[in-house]
Amino acid sequence: MTKLLQKSATLCAALALAGAACSAPQLPTGPRDDTFVLGLSSEFDNLSPVLGFSPDGGSLIFDGLMSRSPDLTLRPALAAEPPAVSEDGLTVTFTLKEGLKFHDGKPLTSQDVEYTYEALLDPANNSTIRSDYSAIKDVAAPDPLTVVFRLGHPYAPLVQRTTLGIVPKGTLEKTRPVGSGPYRFVSWTPGDRIVLEANQSYWGGAPAISRLVLAFAPDDNVRATRVRAGDFDATVLPPKAAAGLRGQPGMTVYDVPSADYRAIMYPMTRPVTGDPAIRRALGLALDRQAMVDTILAGAGVPAYGPISPDTRWYEPEVAGATDPAAAGRLLDEAGWTMGPDGVRARNGTEARFTLMYPAGDSLRKELALAAASDAKKIGLLVEPAGLDWDTIEARLGQDAAVMGFGSPYDPDYVNYELFHSDFKGRGFLNPGRYDNPEADRLLEQGRASGDQAERERAYAGFQKVIRNDEVFSYLVFLKHVYVVRGEYDGIVPGVDGHDHATGGLFAGIHTWKPAA
């Protein structure tokens, strides 16, 4: 996941996976019987759904028209029932539950829904997720309980997109939000923590856990230490960091399947990584199964493309195998000649590039080191560099990076902005500046078509195109490893996306109850 998606797209793991502080959080002192502390890995840019916060329903502060069950099926949230969709697919009508209220006691009506979506679509607000809703032509609120979406073209994922949190009409509050979800905002100490309290008037029932502290701790080992010490009641960890906590009294470790991948992103306009032969050769040389076995301790599977093999959209032809000999032949044919120092070169240019990763992310560090080792065997000099996210973002067009993305929902999610040429060079959107008209065409076809079979063909073709171009060298799909102290009823593992929000173990924390 990119910093952009990590920070602004979700209250990761329903606020269980997000955070970036350099110092230890100042946690509450004294009795904590009613307080549950989550150790998070990166802090948020803002808390506004309009600006990209938790659009997939992982927020505990906001509710959308629809929400997701742990198995990813959609269910009504603020909506009273699933929407009515016109025969041509261009009109989608929702009816709201009666008596809905925001945390400040003001009624939540269709005008708030209309305002939320119109604000998101307003170019002046520069929302990072605006393109995801570009099919919406307009939104109307003909009466307090009715919301009508009119589309410019059929857009199959629209109802899935209505997990977006609803804000009060007239407000784009970024740091002190008012929502309608199971928890209300209390305070945000930048670089330290966010405090939430249970919404005792929540339409779905008041949470049993009455106070949540979201403590920011970006270092994996720090989070492991603090959950072991009892400072954190729960956190998400890489498999190795969680290994020592398995079987410990009073702790439960959950391995949750996900569509979350790690991959090497290549800058497409640089002399070395811009050569398809370099990218394809490294893709052939990578020992993905060894990465799963050693780095993930078995908590994952090899990856060869952006769509998880566990989803209906997966194209089997994108699978691959480790073949260093074939990688060497490919480089030879492309004119990259092995030098006496074991590094290839062509026309005076060494086959050398930097591979960035976030310095506090131990998993990405190990993957970068493993990739560099595999690259060395075929004469490529890959130099891992642990950097902060701001530095990584500034260098995305120059250096490769170990990136993380992935969604278990519709394949339009993430992939359109990540690979369509309209987004090239826009920060973490199409960071490698990939530009292939055929990939654009297939993404556009998949987004606009209302025919399921046509969409499946489009996304199958898309997967083949980016596999052939080796836009990314995909490494692994992860299992997310959650650690929880104490015993609770109501914990239901689901299926995670990259950001751990909807479907993540903590998405339903408002339904957890201490075991009797």
C-alpha positions as CSV (number, residue, x, y, z in Angstrom):
1,M,0.0,0.0,0.0
2,T,1.2,3.4,-0.7
3,K,1.5,6.0,1.9
4,L,-1.4,7.7,0.2
5,L,-3.7,4.7,0.5
6,Q,-2.4,3.8,3.9
7,K,-3.0,7.2,5.3
8,S,-6.1,8.6,3.6
9,A,-8.1,5.7,2.3
10,T,-9.0,4.0,5.5
11,L,-9.0,3.8,9.3
12,C,-6.9,0.8,8.6
13,A,-8.1,-2.4,10.1
14,A,-11.1,-0.5,11.2
15,L,-8.6,1.7,12.9
16,A,-6.4,-1.2,13.7
17,L,-3.6,-0.7,11.2
18,A,-2.5,2.8,10.7
19,G,0.0,5.0,12.5
20,A,3.3,6.8,12.2
21,A,4.8,8.2,15.4
22,C,8.5,8.5,16.2
23,S,8.0,8.3,20.0
24,A,6.1,5.9,22.2
25,P,2.5,6.9,22.5
26,Q,1.4,8.6,25.7
27,L,-1.1,6.0,26.8
28,P,-3.7,6.5,29.5
29,T,-2.5,6.0,33.0
30,G,-4.4,4.3,35.8
31,P,-7.3,1.8,35.4
32,R,-8.1,0.9,31.8
33,D,-11.0,-1.4,32.3
34,D,-13.1,0.5,29.7
35,T,-10.3,1.4,27.3
36,F,-9.0,-0.7,24.5
37,V,-5.7,0.4,22.9
38,L,-4.9,-0.4,19.3
39,G,-1.3,-0.2,18.1
40,L,-1.3,1.3,14.6
41,S,1.3,1.4,12.0
42,S,0.7,4.8,10.2
43,E,-1.0,8.0,11.0
44,F,-3.8,9.6,8.8
45,D,-3.6,12.7,6.6
46,N,-7.1,13.6,7.5
47,L,-10.4,12.1,8.8
48,S,-12.7,13.3,6.0
49,P,-14.4,10.7,3.8
50,V,-14.8,13.3,1.1
51,L,-11.0,13.6,1.0
52,G,-10.4,9.9,0.9
53,F,-10.6,8.7,4.4
54,S,-11.8,5.1,4.7
55,P,-14.0,4.9,1.6
56,D,-14.4,1.1,1.8
57,G,-16.3,1.1,5.0
58,G,-13.5,0.5,7.5
59,S,-14.3,3.6,9.6
60,L,-15.7,3.4,13.1
61,I,-16.6,7.1,13.0
62,F,-18.7,7.2,9.9
63,D,-21.4,5.0,8.3
64,G,-22.1,4.6,4.6
65,L,-25.3,3.8,2.8
66,M,-24.0,0.2,2.7
67,S,-21.5,-1.8,4.7
68,R,-19.7,-5.1,4.3
69,S,-20.0,-8.3,6.2
70,P,-16.7,-10.2,7.1
71,D,-17.3,-12.3,4.0
72,L,-17.4,-9.1,1.9
73,T,-21.1,-9.4,1.1
74,L,-22.9,-6.0,1.1
75,R,-25.6,-5.2,3.6
76,P,-27.6,-2.0,4.3
77,A,-26.1,0.4,6.9
78,L,-27.7,3.9,6.7
79,A,-29.9,2.5,3.9
80,A,-33.0,0.7,5.0
81,E,-32.6,-1.9,2.3
82,P,-30.5,-2.6,-0.8
83,P,-31.0,0.0,-3.6
84,A,-33.4,-0.2,-6.5
85,V,-31.4,-0.1,-9.8
86,S,-33.1,0.9,-13.1
87,E,-33.2,-1.6,-16.0
88,D,-30.7,0.5,-17.9
89,G,-28.4,0.6,-14.9
90,L,-28.3,4.4,-15.0
91,T,-30.4,5.2,-11.9
92,V,-29.8,3.9,-8.4
93,T,-32.2,4.8,-5.7
94,F,-31.6,4.4,-1.9
95,T,-34.1,4.7,1.0
96,L,-32.6,5.7,4.3
97,K,-33.5,4.3,7.7
98,E,-35.7,6.6,9.8
99,G,-34.5,8.4,12.8
100,L,-30.8,8.5,11.9
101,K,-28.6,11.0,13.8
102,F,-25.1,12.3,13.7
103,H,-23.0,12.3,16.9
104,D,-24.0,15.9,17.7
105,G,-27.6,14.9,17.7
106,K,-28.6,16.5,14.4
107,P,-30.7,14.4,12.0
108,L,-29.0,12.6,9.1
109,T,-31.0,13.0,6.0
110,S,-30.7,12.5,2.2
111,Q,-29.4,16.1,1.9
112,D,-26.3,15.0,3.9
113,V,-25.8,12.1,1.5
114,E,-26.3,14.4,-1.5
115,Y,-23.8,16.9,-0.1
116,T,-21.2,14.2,0.7
117,Y,-21.1,12.9,-2.9
118,E,-21.3,16.3,-4.5
119,A,-18.4,17.6,-2.4
120,L,-16.4,14.5,-3.3
121,L,-17.0,15.1,-7.0
122,D,-16.2,18.8,-6.8
123,P,-12.8,19.3,-8.5
124,A,-12.1,22.2,-6.1
125,N,-11.9,19.8,-3.2
126,N,-9.2,17.7,-4.9
127,S,-10.3,14.4,-3.4
128,T,-7.9,11.6,-3.9
129,I,-10.8,9.2,-4.7
130,R,-12.8,11.4,-7.0
131,S,-12.1,9.3,-10.1
132,D,-13.6,6.2,-8.3
133,Y,-17.0,8.0,-8.5
134,S,-16.7,9.5,-11.9
135,A,-19.6,7.5,-13.3
136,I,-22.0,9.6,-11.1
137,K,-23.6,12.3,-13.2
138,D,-25.6,13.9,-10.3
139,V,-27.1,13.1,-6.9
140,A,-30.6,14.2,-5.8
141,A,-32.5,14.2,-2.5
142,P,-36.2,14.4,-3.5
143,D,-37.3,13.9,0.1
144,P,-35.5,13.4,3.5
145,L,-35.3,9.6,3.1
146,T,-34.6,9.2,-0.6
147,V,-31.3,9.5,-2.5
148,V,-31.1,9.1,-6.2
149,F,-27.8,8.6,-8.1
150,R,-27.9,9.2,-11.8
151,L,-25.0,7.8,-13.8
152,G,-23.4,8.8,-17.0
153,H,-22.9,5.2,-17.9
154,P,-23.5,1.8,-16.3
155,Y,-21.0,1.2,-13.5
156,A,-21.2,-2.2,-11.9
157,P,-19.2,-1.3,-8.7
158,L,-21.3,1.7,-7.8
159,V,-23.2,0.0,-4.9
160,Q,-19.9,-1.3,-3.5
161,R,-18.7,2.3,-3.6
162,T,-21.5,3.5,-1.3
163,T,-19.7,2.2,1.7
164,L,-18.3,5.8,1.7
165,G,-18.9,7.6,5.0
166,I,-21.5,10.3,5.1
167,V,-20.7,13.7,6.6
168,P,-23.0,16.5,7.7
169,K,-24.1,18.9,5.0
170,G,-21.9,21.9,4.8
171,T,-18.8,20.5,6.6
172,L,-15.5,19.1,5.3
173,E,-14.0,18.8,8.7
174,K,-10.6,17.1,8.5
175,T,-9.4,16.8,12.0
176,R,-12.5,16.9,14.3
177,P,-15.1,14.9,12.4
178,V,-18.7,14.4,13.2
179,G,-20.1,11.1,11.9
180,S,-22.9,8.7,12.6
181,G,-20.8,5.5,13.3
182,P,-20.5,3.4,16.4
183,Y,-17.7,5.6,17.8
184,R,-17.5,9.3,18.1
185,F,-14.3,11.4,17.8
186,V,-12.9,12.8,21.0
187,S,-9.3,14.0,20.3
188,W,-6.3,13.7,18.0
189,T,-2.8,14.3,19.2
190,P,-0.7,14.4,16.0
191,G,2.1,11.9,16.1
192,D,0.7,10.2,19.2
193,R,-2.9,9.0,19.3
194,I,-6.6,9.4,18.4
195,V,-9.2,8.9,21.1
196,L,-12.7,7.6,20.3
197,E,-15.7,7.0,22.6
198,A,-18.7,4.7,22.0
199,N,-21.8,6.3,20.4
200,Q,-24.4,5.3,23.0
201,S,-27.2,6.2,20.6
202,Y,-25.9,4.2,17.7
203,W,-28.6,2.7,15.5
204,G,-26.9,-0.6,15.5
205,G,-26.5,-0.8,19.3
206,A,-23.9,0.8,21.6
207,P,-20.5,-0.8,21.5
208,A,-19.5,-2.9,24.6
209,I,-15.9,-1.4,24.4
210,S,-16.6,2.1,25.5
211,R,-13.3,3.8,24.7
212,L,-10.7,3.3,22.0
213,V,-7.2,4.7,21.9
214,L,-5.5,4.5,18.5
215,A,-1.8,4.7,19.3
216,F,0.6,5.3,16.5
217,A,3.7,3.1,16.4
218,P,5.2,2.6,12.9
219,D,8.0,0.2,13.9
220,D,6.9,-3.5,13.8
221,N,9.1,-4.5,16.6
222,V,7.9,-1.7,18.8
223,R,4.3,-2.8,18.3
224,A,5.2,-6.4,19.1
225,T,7.0,-5.3,22.3
226,R,4.2,-3.1,23.5
227,V,1.5,-5.7,22.9
228,R,3.6,-8.2,24.8
229,A,4.0,-5.7,27.7
230,G,0.3,-4.9,27.8
231,D,0.5,-1.4,26.5
232,F,-1.5,-2.4,23.4
233,D,-4.6,-4.6,23.6
234,A,-4.3,-5.4,19.9
235,T,-2.2,-4.8,16.8
236,V,-1.3,-6.1,13.4
237,L,2.2,-7.5,12.8
238,P,4.3,-9.2,10.2
239,P,4.4,-13.0,10.6
240,K,7.9,-13.1,12.0
241,A,7.2,-10.3,14.6
242,A,4.1,-12.2,15.7
243,A,5.8,-15.6,16.0
244,G,6.9,-15.1,19.5
245,L,3.4,-14.2,20.6
246,R,1.8,-17.4,19.4
247,G,0.7,-19.6,22.2
248,Q,1.3,-17.0,24.9
249,P,-1.2,-17.0,27.7
250,G,-3.9,-14.4,27.3
251,M,-3.1,-13.8,23.6
252,T,-4.8,-14.9,20.4
253,V,-3.1,-14.7,17.0
254,Y,-5.4,-14.6,14.0
255,D,-4.1,-15.3,10.4
256,V,-6.5,-13.6,8.1
257,P,-6.5,-14.2,4.3
258,S,-6.1,-11.1,2.1
259,A,-5.8,-9.7,-1.4
260,D,-2.9,-7.6,-0.1
261,Y,0.3,-8.0,-2.2
262,R,3.8,-6.7,-2.1
263,A,5.5,-6.0,-5.3
264,I,8.5,-4.2,-6.9
265,M,7.3,-1.0,-8.7
266,Y,9.6,0.0,-11.6
267,P,10.0,3.6,-12.9
268,M,9.3,3.1,-16.6
269,T,11.3,6.0,-18.0
270,R,14.7,5.3,-16.4
271,P,17.6,3.7,-18.5
272,V,17.7,0.4,-16.6
273,T,14.3,-0.2,-15.2
274,G,12.7,1.2,-18.3
275,D,14.0,-1.8,-20.3
276,P,11.4,-4.6,-20.3
277,A,14.2,-7.2,-20.5
278,I,15.5,-6.1,-17.1
279,R,12.1,-6.2,-15.5
280,R,11.1,-9.5,-17.1
281,A,14.5,-11.1,-16.1
282,L,14.2,-10.1,-12.5
283,G,10.6,-11.4,-12.5
284,L,11.9,-14.8,-13.6
285,A,14.8,-14.8,-11.1
286,L,12.7,-14.0,-8.0
287,D,12.2,-17.0,-5.7
288,R,8.7,-16.2,-4.4
289,Q,8.1,-19.5,-2.7
290,A,11.3,-19.0,-0.6
291,M,10.0,-15.5,0.4
292,V,6.7,-17.1,1.5
293,D,8.5,-19.9,3.4
294,T,11.2,-17.8,5.1
295,I,10.0,-14.2,5.3
296,L,6.3,-14.8,5.8
297,A,6.8,-18.0,7.8
298,G,4.2,-19.6,5.4
299,A,1.6,-16.8,6.0
300,G,1.0,-16.1,2.3
301,V,1.3,-17.3,-1.3
302,P,3.4,-16.3,-4.3
303,A,2.1,-13.5,-6.4
304,Y,2.3,-12.9,-10.1
305,G,-0.3,-10.2,-10.7
306,P,-2.6,-7.8,-8.9
307,I,-5.6,-10.0,-8.6
308,S,-5.7,-12.6,-5.8
309,P,-6.1,-16.2,-6.9
310,D,-8.8,-16.5,-4.3
311,T,-11.1,-14.2,-6.2
312,R,-13.4,-14.8,-9.1
313,W,-11.5,-12.2,-11.3
314,Y,-8.2,-14.0,-11.2
315,E,-6.7,-14.9,-14.6
316,P,-4.7,-18.2,-14.3
317,E,-2.4,-17.4,-17.3
318,V,-0.6,-14.8,-15.2
319,A,1.1,-17.5,-13.1
320,G,4.8,-18.0,-13.4
321,A,7.9,-19.8,-12.1
322,T,11.4,-19.2,-10.9
323,D,13.9,-19.7,-13.8
324,P,17.2,-17.8,-13.3
325,A,18.7,-19.6,-16.4
326,A,15.9,-18.2,-18.6
327,A,16.4,-14.8,-17.0
328,G,20.1,-14.9,-18.0
329,R,19.4,-15.8,-21.6
330,L,16.8,-12.9,-21.8
331,L,19.4,-10.4,-20.6
332,D,22.1,-11.8,-23.0
333,E,19.7,-11.4,-25.9
334,A,18.9,-7.9,-24.9
335,G,22.6,-7.0,-24.9
336,W,23.2,-6.8,-21.2
337,T,26.6,-8.4,-21.0
338,M,28.0,-9.9,-17.7
339,G,31.1,-8.0,-16.5
340,P,34.1,-9.3,-14.6
341,D,32.6,-7.9,-11.4
342,G,29.4,-10.0,-11.8
343,V,27.3,-7.0,-12.9
344,R,25.9,-6.7,-16.4
345,A,26.2,-3.6,-18.5
346,R,25.0,-2.3,-21.9
347,N,26.5,0.5,-23.9
348,G,28.4,1.7,-20.8
349,T,25.3,1.6,-18.5
350,E,25.5,-0.8,-15.5
351,A,22.4,-2.9,-14.7
352,R,22.1,-1.2,-11.4
353,F,19.1,0.4,-9.6
354,T,17.9,1.4,-6.2
355,L,15.1,-0.4,-4.5
356,M,13.4,1.7,-1.9
357,Y,11.3,0.5,1.1
358,P,9.8,2.3,4.2
359,A,12.5,2.1,6.8
360,G,10.2,1.0,9.6
361,D,8.6,-1.8,7.7
362,S,10.6,-5.0,8.5
363,L,8.6,-7.1,6.1
364,R,9.3,-4.9,3.1
365,K,12.9,-4.6,4.1
366,E,13.3,-8.4,4.1
367,L,11.6,-8.7,0.7
368,A,13.9,-6.0,-0.7
369,L,17.0,-7.8,0.5
370,A,15.7,-11.1,-0.9
371,A,15.0,-9.5,-4.3
372,A,18.5,-8.0,-4.3
373,S,20.0,-11.4,-3.6
374,D,18.0,-13.1,-6.4
375,A,18.9,-10.2,-8.7
376,K,22.7,-10.6,-8.0
377,K,22.5,-14.2,-9.3
378,I,21.7,-13.0,-12.8
379,G,24.0,-10.0,-12.8
380,L,21.7,-7.2,-11.7
381,L,22.9,-4.9,-8.9
382,V,19.8,-4.0,-6.9
383,E,20.6,-1.6,-3.9
384,P,18.0,-1.7,-1.2
385,A,17.4,1.7,0.6
386,G,15.3,2.2,3.7
387,L,13.7,5.7,3.6
388,D,10.8,7.6,5.0
389,W,7.6,7.8,3.0
390,D,8.1,11.5,2.0
391,T,11.5,10.7,0.5
392,I,10.1,7.6,-1.3
393,E,7.2,9.6,-2.8
394,A,9.5,12.3,-4.1
395,R,11.7,9.6,-5.8
396,L,9.0,7.3,-7.3
397,G,9.8,8.4,-10.8
398,Q,13.5,7.7,-10.4
399,D,13.9,4.6,-8.2
400,A,12.1,1.3,-7.8
401,A,10.2,0.6,-4.6
402,V,8.6,-2.2,-2.7
403,M,5.0,-1.3,-2.8
404,G,1.8,-2.7,-1.3
405,F,-1.7,-2.6,-2.8
406,G,-4.6,-5.0,-3.4
407,S,-8.3,-5.2,-3.1
408,P,-10.7,-8.2,-2.7
409,Y,-13.5,-6.2,-4.2
410,D,-14.2,-5.3,-7.8
411,P,-11.0,-5.2,-10.0
412,D,-11.8,-1.6,-10.9
413,Y,-10.7,-0.8,-7.3
414,V,-7.1,0.4,-7.2
415,N,-6.1,-1.0,-10.6
416,Y,-7.6,1.9,-12.6
417,E,-5.6,4.6,-10.9
418,L,-2.6,2.4,-10.5
419,F,-2.2,1.5,-14.2
420,H,-4.2,4.0,-16.4
421,S,-2.0,6.5,-18.1
422,D,-4.3,9.4,-17.0
423,F,-2.8,9.0,-13.6
424,K,0.9,8.5,-14.4
425,G,3.2,10.3,-12.1
426,R,0.5,11.5,-9.7
427,G,2.2,10.5,-6.4
428,F,1.3,7.0,-5.5
429,L,-1.2,6.8,-8.4
430,N,0.6,5.1,-11.4
431,P,3.9,5.9,-9.7
432,G,6.0,4.2,-12.4
433,R,4.4,6.3,-15.1
434,Y,3.2,3.3,-17.0
435,D,1.6,4.2,-20.4
436,N,0.0,1.4,-22.5
437,P,-3.0,2.3,-24.7
438,E,-4.2,-1.4,-24.6
439,A,-4.1,-1.4,-20.8
440,D,-6.1,1.9,-20.8
441,R,-8.7,0.5,-23.2
442,L,-9.2,-2.7,-21.1
443,L,-9.5,-0.7,-17.9
444,E,-12.0,1.7,-19.4
445,Q,-14.0,-1.2,-20.9
446,G,-14.2,-3.0,-17.5
447,R,-15.2,0.2,-15.7
448,A,-17.9,1.2,-18.1
449,S,-19.6,-2.1,-19.1
450,G,-22.7,-3.3,-17.4
451,D,-22.2,-6.8,-18.8
452,Q,-20.6,-9.2,-16.4
453,A,-19.1,-11.5,-19.0
454,E,-17.6,-8.5,-20.9
455,R,-16.1,-7.2,-17.7
456,E,-14.5,-10.5,-16.9
457,R,-12.9,-10.7,-20.4
458,A,-11.6,-7.1,-20.1
459,Y,-10.0,-7.7,-16.7
460,A,-8.5,-11.0,-17.8
461,G,-6.9,-9.2,-20.8
462,F,-5.7,-6.4,-18.5
463,Q,-4.0,-8.9,-16.2
464,K,-2.2,-10.4,-19.2
465,V,-1.0,-7.1,-20.6
466,I,0.6,-5.9,-17.3
467,R,2.1,-9.3,-16.8
468,N,3.7,-9.2,-20.2
469,D,5.0,-5.7,-19.6
470,E,6.2,-6.6,-16.1
471,V,5.0,-3.3,-14.8
472,F,5.5,-4.6,-11.3
473,S,7.3,-7.7,-10.2
474,Y,4.7,-9.2,-7.9
475,L,6.2,-11.0,-4.9
476,V,3.6,-12.3,-2.4
477,F,0.0,-12.1,-1.3
478,L,0.0,-11.8,2.5
479,K,-2.0,-13.2,5.3
480,H,-2.6,-10.5,7.8
481,V,-1.6,-11.4,11.3
482,Y,-3.5,-9.9,14.2
483,V,-2.7,-10.2,17.9
484,V,-5.4,-9.6,20.5
485,R,-5.0,-9.6,24.3
486,G,-7.8,-11.0,26.3
487,E,-10.9,-13.0,25.2
488,Y,-13.8,-11.5,23.3
489,D,-17.0,-12.8,21.9
490,G,-17.9,-11.6,18.4
491,I,-14.5,-11.7,16.7
492,V,-15.2,-12.8,13.1
493,P,-12.2,-13.0,10.7
494,G,-13.0,-12.0,7.2
495,V,-11.0,-11.2,4.0
496,D,-8.7,-8.2,4.0
497,G,-7.7,-5.7,1.3
498,H,-4.4,-4.0,1.4
499,D,-5.4,-1.4,3.9
500,H,-6.9,-3.9,6.4
501,A,-10.1,-1.8,6.7
502,T,-13.3,-3.5,5.5
503,G,-13.2,-7.2,6.3
504,G,-10.2,-6.8,8.6
505,L,-10.5,-8.4,12.0
506,F,-11.0,-5.0,13.7
507,A,-13.8,-3.8,11.4
508,G,-16.3,-5.2,13.8
509,I,-14.7,-4.2,17.0
510,H,-17.9,-2.3,17.9
511,T,-19.6,-5.7,18.2
512,W,-17.0,-7.3,20.4
513,K,-17.9,-8.1,24.0
514,P,-15.5,-9.3,26.7
515,A,-15.9,-13.0,27.2
516,A,-17.9,-13.9,30.3
